[in-house]
Amino acid sequence: MKSSVLNQCLDRENKIMHRVFNFSPGPAMLPEAVLVQAQKEFLNWRETGMSVMEIGHRGEMFGEIAEKTEADVRELLSVPANYQILFLPGGAQLQFSLIPMNLLGEKKSADYMNTGIWSKKALDEGNRYGQMNEVGQMSEREGKAFIPPQEEWRLNSAATYLHYTPNETIEGIEFHWVPDSAGVPLVADMTSCIMSRKIDVSQFGVIYAGAQKNLGQAGITLVIVRDDLLGRASPWVPTILNWQTQATHHSLYNTPPTYAWYMMGLVLAWTKKQGGVAEFEKQSQKKSEKLYRYIDEREGFYVNRVHPSCRSRMNIPFSLVDESMTPVFLREAATAGLTYLKGHRLAGGLRASLYNGMPEAGVDALISFMSDFMRRFG
Amino acid sequence: MKSSVLNQCLDRENKIMHRVFNFSPGPAMLPEAVLVQAQKEFLNWRETGMSVMEIGHRGEMFGEIAEKTEADVRELLSVPANYQILFLPGGAQLQFSLIPMNLLGEKKSADYMNTGIWSKKALDEGNRYGQMNEVGQMSEREGKAFIPPQEEWRLNSAATYLHYTPNETIEGIEFHWVPDSAGVPLVADMTSCIMSRKIDVSQFGVIYAGAQKNLGQAGITLVIVRDDLLGRASPWVPTILNWQTQATHHSLYNTPPTYAWYMMGLVLAWTKKQGGVAEFEKQSQKKSEKLYRYIDEREGFYVNRVHPSCRSRMNIPFSLVDESMTPVFLREAATAGLTYLKGHRLAGGLRASLYNGMPEAGVDALISFMSDFMRRFG
């Protein structure tokens, strides 16, 4: 049997297969086309007779995957030449430690904006390595969660860096602007929003992102770091987590998570094919607006408590005004093929995550389900 | 089309597919049955309509994978109840830093046996965190590499731990005995030999193993640690790499490398099905003896330079007596479907790695090729 026959067979299966719309905050729904490609070549990548999992990380074969993935990140985000692109093991939380370990040097102090649970976790971990300054916290406007404007932030001009979280998955809060850090290197945890809007990388000192939302599978983290911020690591940083060491070795100092790296490569190739970051900016805008509009127009039944100026396009938390109905909603949604709509345990309620892998049809299906649910219980 | 039709289709394809015998030292050849199963359920795990990559790490579904994997490690290695089993991001080299960070406490000194490149790397990394004592080095006997007997080691009874590497992949050296650390916790890097022979876990304080040889794909590391060695972490250890924190949270403190964890689960289920560690001890013995015997009987053409008392069953380095023929050997072997036989760049020559995923038929094919090669060029 030729590979093309296998492909036809898988194609037929995938047309009929019961795939769900998965609204998980991450590990998240991946583009079906990417999964299908990975499945097809799972045992026999490019007719090598091997799975990508089985090939050595030092050879030409993996080298090609690694270089192509890096080149695609550079192209998709227009990463300037004076930035290194690293592929590191673990997730973003590991970088919560590695940012101070790699950047603080002798200064031992940095600024952190606290807009939610993830930025607060980064701040708390930072405080284990130095004296961190919380420059601000979320406030309220018109009874809704609101990111205070920058003139209210208490920035420290002597800070080693300013850390913030452009998108908070739990509260469903997103910056639609980039803070002006006044020359202090800006460090951004883009785990839950990377590749979903155009950015000007030159505004940042460090961008980092765990892969399991818009970049593939859990277990690998993308770090984009400006050259002049390398070489400042503390003597305590594990060698393989020293950004300088990994930059020098193109992230191949030790065995990297090769399969996760490959999956990121497939996701990025797909991202380019769909039209790149500009296209996903459009899609994210459209998908999230559709759902917010639906919720806002039914405020007596569904409610979102984030101010429109800082609503996340990626994670949309909402509640039933009658919260006792939440378990029924979740059970029936799952039956309808809409999974992982439960809100984070610290936030309660419901949440729909609309990463790049979620097609607009998923949002339509969710709204249709919500309408039906409201009709029956409203 | 029903799943069973897809399965038939994949089964037919896999019968005809050109799979190679992959002698890579790691990432290594995986059991075909494991890859086939992962491929079949790649887009639709247990009829959930999701890939394992897409399911949340906090839910019941992943919880089942996590618990089963842990239970299988415990069963396969008869891990006593007073040992925790952790699944951590990254590979064994990350543990080179984490061992001192998690164990040293105030003492700042430990013992390391240096038997090759990997144990030396662990020692060097250890020295960044304390004053490490090299208890011994490789020696020679009858012109061959030889692990000195323990009475020649310079052990320090005040050491926090004694670290050694039961199998060195580059030199092809293996301990066929367990050092007596006289009450000092014994720490073993079993990356390249775990699950290939019966061990008595109670002889060890810590066992750790990167997954990409006998446990699955790169990007996850198994750590088995005795309860009383937890809770000693230095203030510098990143929170998610603190063994105590991860033990408390069953390795789910943060998003773990879920897919790599799942693959480890499949490999362990397969390991059990084949007959467990005892079976692989037998197979490893048989496969390696066959190849060593073949090489030894042709010493004018092929040569292995390790003393029989400490030859590795997992990694068999050998050379052509006429080393100028090495590139020809490698090229022709690849054409014959025998890949990754090149020795490590620091060792040169050739190397055949015979992990659990390498069937005996692979060794037979290699010997047959070597015979043919010798006939033509000998």
HADDOCK unambig.tbl for C-alpha pairs under 7 A between the chains (distance, minus, plus):
assign (segid A and resid 1 and name CA) (segid B and resid 13 and name CA) 5.73 0.50 0.50
assign (segid A and resid 1 and name CA) (segid B and resid 16 and name CA) 6.56 0.50 0.50
assign (segid A and resid 6 and name CA) (segid B and resid 9 and name CA) 6.79 0.50 0.50
assign (segid A and resid 6 and name CA) (segid B and resid 10 and name CA) 6.92 0.50 0.50
assign (segid A and resid 6 and name CA) (segid B and resid 13 and name CA) 6.59 0.50 0.50
assign (segid A and resid 9 and name CA) (segid B and resid 6 and name CA) 6.82 0.50 0.50
assign (segid A and resid 9 and name CA) (segid B and resid 9 and name CA) 6.77 0.50 0.50
assign (segid A and resid 10 and name CA) (segid B and resid 6 and name CA) 6.90 0.50 0.50
assign (segid A and resid 13 and name CA) (segid B and resid 1 and name CA) 5.69 0.50 0.50
assign (segid A and resid 13 and name CA) (segid B and resid 6 and name CA) 6.57 0.50 0.50
assign (segid A and resid 16 and name CA) (segid B and resid 1 and name CA) 6.50 0.50 0.50
assign (segid A and resid 18 and name CA) (segid B and resid 49 and name CA) 5.39 0.50 0.50
assign (segid A and resid 19 and name CA) (segid B and resid 49 and name CA) 3.98 0.50 0.50
assign (segid A and resid 19 and name CA) (segid B and resid 50 and name CA) 6.35 0.50 0.50
assign (segid A and resid 20 and name CA) (segid B and resid 49 and name CA) 5.16 0.50 0.50
assign (segid A and resid 20 and name CA) (segid B and resid 50 and name CA) 6.72 0.50 0.50
assign (segid A and resid 24 and name CA) (segid B and resid 56 and name CA) 6.82 0.50 0.50
assign (segid A and resid 26 and name CA) (segid B and resid 56 and name CA) 6.36 0.50 0.50
assign (segid A and resid 27 and name CA) (segid B and resid 53 and name CA) 6.61 0.50 0.50
assign (segid A and resid 27 and name CA) (segid B and resid 54 and name CA) 5.19 0.50 0.50
assign (segid A and resid 27 and name CA) (segid B and resid 55 and name CA) 5.99 0.50 0.50
assign (segid A and resid 27 and name CA) (segid B and resid 56 and name CA) 5.48 0.50 0.50
assign (segid A and resid 28 and name CA) (segid B and resid 54 and name CA) 4.92 0.50 0.50
assign (segid A and resid 28 and name CA) (segid B and resid 55 and name CA) 6.91 0.50 0.50
assign (segid A and resid 29 and name CA) (segid B and resid 54 and name CA) 5.23 0.50 0.50
assign (segid A and resid 30 and name CA) (segid B and resid 54 and name CA) 6.78 0.50 0.50
assign (segid A and resid 35 and name CA) (segid B and resid 43 and name CA) 6.41 0.50 0.50
assign (segid A and resid 39 and name CA) (segid B and resid 39 and name CA) 5.59 0.50 0.50
assign (segid A and resid 39 and name CA) (segid B and resid 42 and name CA) 6.15 0.50 0.50
assign (segid A and resid 42 and name CA) (segid B and resid 39 and name CA) 6.14 0.50 0.50
assign (segid A and resid 43 and name CA) (segid B and resid 35 and name CA) 6.43 0.50 0.50
assign (segid A and resid 49 and name CA) (segid B and resid 18 and name CA) 5.39 0.50 0.50
assign (segid A and resid 49 and name CA) (segid B and resid 19 and name CA) 3.98 0.50 0.50
assign (segid A and resid 49 and name CA) (segid B and resid 20 and name CA) 5.15 0.50 0.50
assign (segid A and resid 50 and name CA) (segid B and resid 19 and name CA) 6.34 0.50 0.50
assign (segid A and resid 50 and name CA) (segid B and resid 20 and name CA) 6.72 0.50 0.50
assign (segid A and resid 53 and name CA) (segid B and resid 27 and name CA) 6.60 0.50 0.50
assign (segid A and resid 53 and name CA) (segid B and resid 217 and name CA) 5.82 0.50 0.50
assign (segid A and resid 54 and name CA) (segid B and resid 27 and name CA) 5.18 0.50 0.50
assign (segid A and resid 54 and name CA) (segid B and resid 28 and name CA) 4.91 0.50 0.50
assign (segid A and resid 54 and name CA) (segid B and resid 29 and name CA) 5.22 0.50 0.50
assign (segid A and resid 54 and name CA) (segid B and resid 30 and name CA) 6.77 0.50 0.50
assign (segid A and resid 55 and name CA) (segid B and resid 27 and name CA) 5.97 0.50 0.50
assign (segid A and resid 55 and name CA) (segid B and resid 28 and name CA) 6.90 0.50 0.50
assign (segid A and resid 56 and name CA) (segid B and resid 24 and name CA) 6.82 0.50 0.50
assign (segid A and resid 56 and name CA) (segid B and resid 26 and name CA) 6.35 0.50 0.50
assign (segid A and resid 56 and name CA) (segid B and resid 27 and name CA) 5.48 0.50 0.50
assign (segid A and resid 89 and name CA) (segid B and resid 89 and name CA) 6.31 0.50 0.50
assign (segid A and resid 89 and name CA) (segid B and resid 90 and name CA) 5.04 0.50 0.50
assign (segid A and resid 89 and name CA) (segid B and resid 219 and name CA) 6.58 0.50 0.50
assign (segid A and resid 90 and name CA) (segid B and resid 89 and name CA) 5.06 0.50 0.50
assign (segid A and resid 90 and name CA) (segid B and resid 90 and name CA) 6.25 0.50 0.50
assign (segid A and resid 91 and name CA) (segid B and resid 255 and name CA) 6.95 0.50 0.50
assign (segid A and resid 94 and name CA) (segid B and resid 238 and name CA) 6.80 0.50 0.50
assign (segid A and resid 94 and name CA) (segid B and resid 240 and name CA) 6.36 0.50 0.50
assign (segid A and resid 97 and name CA) (segid B and resid 238 and name CA) 5.36 0.50 0.50
assign (segid A and resid 217 and name CA) (segid B and resid 53 and name CA) 5.83 0.50 0.50
assign (segid A and resid 218 and name CA) (segid B and resid 256 and name CA) 6.74 0.50 0.50
assign (segid A and resid 218 and name CA) (segid B and resid 257 and name CA) 4.93 0.50 0.50
assign (segid A and resid 218 and name CA) (segid B and resid 258 and name CA) 6.22 0.50 0.50
assign (segid A and resid 219 and name CA) (segid B and resid 89 and name CA) 6.60 0.50 0.50
assign (segid A and resid 219 and name CA) (segid B and resid 219 and name CA) 6.56 0.50 0.50
assign (segid A and resid 219 and name CA) (segid B and resid 256 and name CA) 6.42 0.50 0.50
assign (segid A and resid 219 and name CA) (segid B and resid 257 and name CA) 4.09 0.50 0.50
assign (segid A and resid 236 and name CA) (segid B and resid 236 and name CA) 6.78 0.50 0.50
assign (segid A and resid 238 and name CA) (segid B and resid 94 and name CA) 6.79 0.50 0.50
assign (segid A and resid 238 and name CA) (segid B and resid 97 and name CA) 5.34 0.50 0.50
assign (segid A and resid 240 and name CA) (segid B and resid 94 and name CA) 6.36 0.50 0.50
assign (segid A and resid 255 and name CA) (segid B and resid 91 and name CA) 6.93 0.50 0.50
assign (segid A and resid 256 and name CA) (segid B and resid 218 and name CA) 6.74 0.50 0.50
assign (segid A and resid 256 and name CA) (segid B and resid 219 and name CA) 6.42 0.50 0.50
assign (segid A and resid 257 and name CA) (segid B and resid 218 and name CA) 4.93 0.50 0.50
assign (segid A and resid 257 and name CA) (segid B and resid 219 and name CA) 4.09 0.50 0.50
assign (segid A and resid 258 and name CA) (segid B and resid 218 and name CA) 6.22 0.50 0.50
